Amino acid sequence: MTRQAQALIDAISKTCAGRLMPRSASHPPCTRSHPCVWRGTSIVVMEDVVISAPYTPDSCVGGSAAANERMRAVLAGLALS
């Protein structure tokens, strides 16, 4: 894994898990992070969404539609340099 890839997993880990759910009065503010692990060269988020190299929004597969869309948005907002 490269330093850039590790920086990406660190950034994903810090994003708010609660933001996967629509905001509502019954959904309190988020206080936890997305659990992320390496599986080979892929990043697995919340044991559900798999992000493979080159770690772009199009690299996200699996998970619920909301989880997958959230990870795509997170990746779109992050840039590997």
HUBELGI-V947997 format. One record per residue. N is the residue number from 0. SS is DSSP state (a for helix, b for strand, c for the rest). PHI is phi in whole degrees, 0 to 359 (none if undefined). D_LAST is the distance of its C-alpha to the last C-alpha in Angstrom with 2 decimals. Layout:
N|SS|PHI|D_LAST + N|SS|PHI|D_LAST
This chain:
0|c|none|14.14 + 1|c|269|10.93 + 2|a|299|9.90 + 3|a|295|6.85 + 4|a|294|9.73 + 5|a|294|12.06 + 6|a|297|10.23 + 7|a|295|10.41 + 8|a|296|14.06 + 9|a|297|14.78 + 10|a|293|13.80 + 11|a|298|15.84 + 12|a|300|18.60 + 13|a|272|18.97 + 14|c|287|19.45 + 15|b|274|23.11 + 16|a|298|25.09 + 17|a|296|27.81 + 18|a|285|25.82 + 19|a|288|26.35 + 20|c|259|29.94 + 21|c|299|31.31 + 22|c|290|32.26 + 23|b|201|36.01 + 24|c|297|38.73 + 25|c|275|39.02 + 26|b|248|35.33 + 27|c|291|34.71 + 28|c|302|31.46 + 29|c|286|28.92 + 30|c|230|29.01 + 31|c|230|27.13 + 32|b|245|23.70 + 33|c|283|22.51 + 34|c|288|23.41 + 35|b|233|20.69 + 36|b|221|21.28 + 37|b|274|19.96 + 38|b|232|22.26 + 39|c|67|21.42 + 40|c|258|17.85 + 41|b|259|18.17 + 42|b|260|17.81 + 43|b|250|21.17 + 44|b|252|21.48 + 45|c|56|25.02 + 46|c|55|26.45 + 47|c|221|26.15 + 48|b|268|22.89 + 49|b|251|21.02 + 50|b|242|17.35 + 51|c|254|16.70 + 52|c|303|13.92 + 53|c|270|11.86 + 54|c|60|11.90 + 55|c|252|12.33 + 56|a|306|15.37 + 57|a|288|17.47 + 58|a|273|16.92 + 59|b|277|19.07 + 60|b|222|22.68 + 61|c|82|25.73 + 62|c|80|26.88 + 63|c|292|28.86 + 64|a|301|28.00 + 65|a|293|27.15 + 66|a|294|24.91 + 67|a|296|23.05 + 68|a|296|22.69 + 69|a|297|21.47 + 70|a|294|18.69 + 71|a|298|17.72 + 72|a|294|17.73 + 73|a|300|15.70 + 74|a|297|12.93 + 75|a|296|13.28 + 76|a|275|12.88 + 77|c|252|9.67 + 78|c|233|6.20 + 79|c|275|3.75 + 80|c|236|0.00
